[in-house]
């Protein structure tokens, strides 16, 4: 079991343009100790701690030691830690402290591998910095995960392809995919209100997330999360962007839709067709507000379904005497047409 503890902006020396300044607080030792106590005091058994929401590499070695010291009362129950951080600044003393305190997984945030976009976001690092940190930390024995974003200013689908190329080369332990949310009070919100940033359509961002997701599946890289939780964004401050409480479901559903159309096209199916699938995939077949079913009709398919002993993400498409098998990965070739 992983117990997440969100240390909001702790260690962040600079402000990314999408971060909410109103949320940035100077958390002191008392606040952090109280947060840890509230998170752990009633937990039973063994557990892993996830320290999320800040930039651990931005802390001083002395502060980092104090931070881990707050967990001393729970030491016998904690199996290990995982952290999220920017890839800079790398510091050998900090890395040694992380090893000493049983940090096993490090999630590195890399919204884009396009240095122009990273500069616009005020990330204060380059794609090369990420690659350098990735290899240095992996060589020290950490498992490295990556956090990507979609829907960024000046982002094109070529940037998404570059993200996938880097993901393929680095082969992270797992990934997360976050859609951009525009929060009031941020520099990004000002850019948006001045028409300096015009977000693309929501469906386009779903396709960008889907492309990363499908490639990760093909590479057997685990996708642990798509979308934002209430711990990561204040919904009442969202003025635009791509927040949706079921973003991951929307991505998978769109993939299922494209895969079924691809298999139907390959098998020259039209008219009535039955999809045999795992019962867990029925919502993915139907789509949000049954949008997929409407789309099938527009493509000449009258789709019904039956549940069967199919692994999740796979299906059989039956039309008359024609039967064709498929998986959600059948959606991937359509991106290359």
C-alpha positions as CSV (number, residue, x, y, z in Angstrom):
1,X,0.0,0.0,0.0
2,X,1.2,3.5,-0.9
3,X,0.3,6.4,1.3
4,X,0.6,9.7,-0.6
5,X,1.7,12.8,1.2
6,X,1.5,16.0,-0.8
7,X,4.1,18.6,0.2
8,X,2.7,21.4,-1.9
9,X,5.5,23.1,-3.8
10,X,8.1,22.2,-1.1
11,X,11.5,22.8,-2.6
12,X,10.3,24.7,-5.7
13,X,12.6,27.6,-6.3
14,X,10.8,28.9,-9.4
15,X,7.2,29.0,-10.4
16,X,6.0,27.1,-13.5
17,X,3.5,29.2,-15.4
18,X,0.7,26.7,-14.8
19,X,1.2,26.5,-11.0
20,X,-1.2,28.4,-8.7
21,X,0.7,31.0,-6.7
22,X,-2.2,31.1,-4.3
23,X,-1.5,27.5,-3.3
24,X,2.2,28.1,-2.7
25,X,2.8,28.3,1.1
26,X,5.9,28.3,3.2
27,X,5.3,25.0,4.9
28,X,7.3,24.9,8.1
29,X,8.4,21.9,10.2
30,X,5.4,22.1,12.4
31,X,3.0,22.0,9.4
32,X,4.8,19.1,7.8
33,X,4.9,17.1,11.0
34,X,1.2,17.7,11.6
35,X,0.5,16.6,8.0
36,X,2.5,13.4,8.4
37,X,0.8,12.6,11.7
38,X,-2.7,13.1,10.1
39,X,-1.7,10.8,7.3
40,X,-0.1,8.0,9.3
41,X,-1.4,7.9,12.8
42,X,-4.2,5.4,12.2
43,X,-2.5,3.3,9.5
44,X,-2.0,-0.3,10.3
45,X,0.5,-2.8,8.9
46,X,3.4,-2.1,6.5
47,X,3.2,0.7,3.9
48,X,5.2,2.7,1.4
49,X,5.3,6.5,1.6
50,X,4.9,8.7,-1.5
51,X,6.2,12.2,-1.2
52,X,4.6,14.2,-4.0
53,X,3.9,17.8,-5.0
54,X,7.2,19.5,-4.7
55,X,10.8,19.4,-5.8
56,X,12.9,17.3,-3.4
57,X,16.0,18.2,-5.3
58,X,15.4,21.9,-4.5
59,X,15.8,21.3,-0.7
60,X,19.0,21.7,1.2
61,X,20.6,18.5,2.6
62,X,19.9,19.7,6.2
63,X,16.2,20.3,5.4
64,X,15.9,16.9,3.7
65,X,17.4,15.1,6.7
66,X,14.8,17.0,8.9
67,X,12.0,16.0,6.6
68,X,12.9,12.3,6.9
69,X,13.3,12.7,10.6
70,X,9.6,13.5,10.9
71,X,8.9,9.9,9.9
72,X,11.1,8.4,12.7
73,X,8.1,7.4,14.9
74,X,6.7,5.3,12.0
75,X,10.0,3.8,10.8
76,X,9.0,0.2,11.7
77,X,5.9,0.4,9.5
78,X,7.5,2.1,6.5
79,X,9.0,-0.3,3.9
80,X,10.3,2.4,1.6
81,X,9.7,5.9,0.1
82,X,9.0,7.1,-3.4
83,X,9.3,10.8,-4.4
84,X,8.4,13.2,-7.2
85,X,10.8,16.0,-8.2
86,X,12.1,18.1,-11.0
87,X,15.3,16.7,-12.6
88,X,17.3,19.6,-11.3
89,X,19.4,20.5,-9.4
90,X,21.2,17.2,-9.1
91,X,23.2,17.0,-5.8
92,X,25.3,14.0,-4.8
93,X,24.7,14.7,-1.1
94,X,20.9,14.7,-1.6
95,X,21.1,11.5,-3.6
96,X,23.1,9.9,-0.8
97,X,20.4,11.0,1.8
98,X,17.7,9.5,-0.4
99,X,19.5,6.2,-0.6
100,X,20.1,6.2,3.2
101,X,16.4,6.7,3.9
102,X,15.2,3.9,1.6
103,X,13.9,5.9,-1.3
104,X,13.5,3.3,-4.1
105,X,11.4,5.1,-6.8
106,X,11.9,8.6,-8.1
107,X,9.3,10.2,-10.4
108,X,10.9,12.9,-12.7
109,X,8.6,15.6,-14.1
110,X,9.1,16.3,-17.8
111,X,6.1,18.1,-19.3
112,X,7.7,18.1,-22.8
113,X,11.0,17.2,-24.5
114,X,10.8,20.4,-26.5
115,X,13.2,23.0,-24.9
116,X,11.2,25.9,-26.3
117,X,8.1,24.7,-24.5
118,X,10.1,24.0,-21.3
119,X,11.3,27.6,-21.5
120,X,7.8,28.9,-21.9
121,X,6.7,27.0,-18.9
122,X,9.6,28.4,-16.8
123,X,10.7,24.9,-15.8
124,X,14.3,26.0,-15.5
125,X,15.6,22.8,-17.1
126,X,16.1,21.3,-20.5
127,X,15.3,17.9,-22.0
128,X,19.0,17.1,-21.7
129,X,18.9,17.8,-18.0
130,X,16.1,15.2,-17.7
131,X,18.1,12.6,-19.6
132,X,21.2,13.3,-17.6
133,X,19.3,13.0,-14.3
134,X,17.5,9.9,-15.4
135,X,20.7,8.0,-16.2
136,X,22.6,9.2,-13.1
137,X,19.8,8.2,-10.8
138,X,19.2,4.8,-12.5
139,X,22.9,4.1,-12.1
140,X,22.6,4.7,-8.4
141,X,19.9,1.9,-8.2
142,X,16.7,3.9,-8.2
143,X,13.7,2.9,-10.2
144,X,12.8,5.9,-12.4
145,X,9.3,6.9,-13.5
146,X,8.3,9.8,-15.7
147,X,5.5,12.4,-15.6
148,X,4.3,13.8,-18.9
149,X,1.8,16.6,-19.8
150,X,-0.4,17.1,-22.8
151,X,-2.1,20.2,-24.1
152,X,0.8,22.6,-23.5
153,X,1.3,26.0,-25.2
154,X,2.8,25.7,-28.7
155,X,2.6,21.9,-28.4
156,X,2.1,20.0,-31.7
157,X,1.6,16.3,-32.3
158,X,5.3,16.1,-33.3
159,X,6.1,17.0,-29.7
160,X,4.0,14.1,-28.5
161,X,5.9,11.8,-30.9
162,X,9.2,13.2,-29.5
163,X,7.9,12.4,-26.0
164,X,7.1,8.8,-27.1
165,X,10.5,8.4,-28.8
166,X,12.2,9.5,-25.5
167,X,10.0,7.2,-23.4
168,X,10.9,4.4,-25.7
169,X,14.6,5.0,-25.3
170,X,14.5,5.6,-21.6
171,X,12.1,2.8,-20.8
172,X,10.9,4.2,-17.4
173,X,9.6,2.0,-14.6
174,X,6.1,3.6,-15.1
175,X,4.6,6.8,-16.3
176,X,1.8,9.3,-15.5
177,X,0.0,11.4,-18.0
178,X,-1.4,14.8,-16.9
179,X,-3.6,17.1,-19.0
180,X,-3.0,20.8,-18.7
181,X,-5.4,22.8,-16.5
182,X,-5.5,26.6,-16.5
183,X,-5.9,27.9,-13.0
184,X,-6.9,31.4,-12.1
185,X,-4.1,33.6,-10.8
186,X,-1.4,31.9,-12.8
187,X,0.8,33.4,-15.5
188,X,-0.7,30.9,-17.9
189,X,-4.2,32.2,-17.1
190,X,-3.0,35.7,-17.9
191,X,-1.6,34.4,-21.2
192,X,-4.9,32.6,-21.9
193,X,-7.0,35.7,-21.1
194,X,-4.8,37.8,-23.4
195,X,-5.3,35.3,-26.2
196,X,-1.6,34.5,-26.1
197,X,-2.5,30.8,-25.6
198,X,-5.5,29.3,-27.3
199,X,-6.0,25.7,-26.2
200,X,-6.7,23.1,-28.9
201,X,-9.9,21.1,-28.8
202,X,-10.4,18.6,-25.9
203,X,-10.7,15.7,-28.3
204,X,-7.3,16.6,-29.7
205,X,-5.7,16.4,-26.3
206,X,-7.4,13.0,-25.7
207,X,-5.7,11.8,-28.9
208,X,-2.3,13.1,-27.7
209,X,-2.7,11.3,-24.4
210,X,-4.0,8.2,-26.1
211,X,-0.9,8.1,-28.4
212,X,1.4,8.1,-25.4
213,X,-0.8,5.6,-23.5
214,X,-1.0,3.1,-26.4
215,X,2.8,3.3,-27.0
216,X,3.4,2.6,-23.3
217,X,1.1,-0.4,-23.5
218,X,2.9,-1.7,-26.5
219,X,6.3,-1.3,-24.7
220,X,4.8,-2.9,-21.6
221,X,5.5,0.3,-19.6
222,X,2.9,0.6,-16.9
223,X,0.6,3.7,-16.9
224,X,-0.3,4.3,-13.3
225,X,-2.4,7.3,-13.8
226,X,-4.0,9.6,-16.4
227,X,-5.6,12.9,-15.2
228,X,-5.6,15.0,-12.2
229,X,-6.9,14.4,-8.7
230,X,-8.4,16.8,-6.1
231,X,-5.0,16.7,-4.3
232,X,-3.3,18.1,-7.4
233,X,-5.6,20.8,-8.6
234,X,-8.2,23.1,-7.1
235,X,-11.3,22.5,-9.3
236,X,-12.9,25.9,-8.3
237,X,-9.8,27.7,-9.7
238,X,-9.9,26.0,-13.1
239,X,-10.9,28.5,-15.9
240,X,-9.9,26.4,-18.9
241,X,-7.8,23.5,-20.1
242,X,-8.5,19.8,-20.0
243,X,-9.5,18.8,-16.5
244,X,-12.0,16.0,-16.3
245,X,-12.6,13.8,-13.3
246,X,-12.6,10.7,-15.5
247,X,-9.9,11.7,-17.9
248,X,-8.2,8.3,-17.9
249,X,-11.6,6.6,-18.7
250,X,-12.1,9.1,-21.6
251,X,-8.7,8.2,-23.1
252,X,-9.2,4.5,-22.8
253,X,-12.7,4.8,-24.2
254,X,-11.4,6.8,-27.2
255,X,-8.8,4.1,-27.8
256,X,-11.4,1.3,-27.7
257,X,-13.5,3.3,-30.2
258,X,-10.7,3.7,-32.7
259,X,-9.6,0.1,-32.2
260,X,-13.1,-1.3,-33.1
261,X,-13.3,0.9,-36.2
262,X,-9.9,-0.2,-37.2
263,X,-10.7,-3.9,-36.9
264,X,-14.1,-3.4,-38.6
265,X,-12.4,-1.7,-41.5
266,X,-9.7,-4.4,-41.8
267,X,-12.4,-7.1,-41.9
268,X,-14.6,-5.0,-44.3
269,X,-17.5,-5.1,-41.8
270,X,-20.6,-2.9,-42.0
271,X,-24.2,-3.0,-40.7
272,X,-24.9,-5.0,-37.6
273,X,-21.9,-6.1,-35.5
274,X,-21.6,-7.6,-32.1
275,X,-18.6,-6.9,-29.8
276,X,-17.7,-9.7,-27.5
277,X,-15.7,-8.2,-24.6
278,X,-14.9,-8.3,-20.9
279,X,-17.6,-6.8,-18.8
280,X,-15.2,-4.2,-17.5
281,X,-14.8,-2.8,-21.0
282,X,-18.5,-2.1,-21.5
283,X,-18.1,1.5,-20.4
284,X,-15.1,1.9,-22.8
285,X,-17.3,0.5,-25.6
286,X,-20.2,2.8,-25.0
287,X,-18.1,6.0,-24.5
288,X,-19.0,9.1,-22.4
289,X,-22.7,9.7,-22.8
290,X,-22.7,6.9,-25.4
291,X,-20.7,9.0,-27.8
292,X,-18.9,5.9,-29.2
293,X,-22.1,4.3,-30.1
294,X,-23.2,7.4,-32.1
295,X,-19.8,7.4,-33.8
296,X,-20.1,3.8,-34.8
297,X,-23.5,4.5,-36.4
298,X,-22.0,7.4,-38.3
299,X,-19.4,4.9,-39.7
300,X,-22.1,2.4,-40.8
301,X,-21.9,0.1,-37.8
302,X,-24.9,-0.9,-35.7
303,X,-23.0,-2.2,-32.6
304,X,-24.4,-4.4,-29.9
305,X,-22.3,-6.3,-27.3
306,X,-22.0,-9.5,-25.3
307,X,-19.7,-10.3,-22.4
308,X,-17.3,-13.1,-22.7
309,X,-14.1,-14.6,-21.1
310,X,-11.9,-12.0,-22.7
311,X,-8.9,-10.3,-21.1
312,X,-9.6,-6.6,-20.5
313,X,-8.7,-4.5,-23.4
314,X,-9.4,-7.2,-26.0
315,X,-12.5,-8.0,-28.0
316,X,-14.0,-10.1,-30.8
317,X,-16.0,-8.4,-33.5
318,X,-18.7,-10.5,-35.1
319,X,-20.7,-9.6,-38.2
320,X,-22.6,-12.5,-39.8
321,X,-20.2,-15.3,-40.5
322,X,-17.2,-12.9,-40.1
323,X,-15.3,-12.9,-36.8
324,X,-12.2,-10.7,-36.1
325,X,-10.2,-10.3,-32.9
326,X,-8.7,-7.2,-31.7
327,X,-7.2,-5.2,-28.8
328,X,-7.1,-1.6,-27.8
329,X,-3.6,-1.5,-29.5
330,X,-5.4,-1.8,-32.9
331,X,-6.0,1.9,-32.5
332,X,-2.3,2.7,-32.8
333,X,-1.8,2.2,-36.6
334,X,-4.5,4.8,-37.3
335,X,-2.1,7.5,-36.0
336,X,0.2,6.8,-38.9
337,X,-2.2,7.1,-41.7
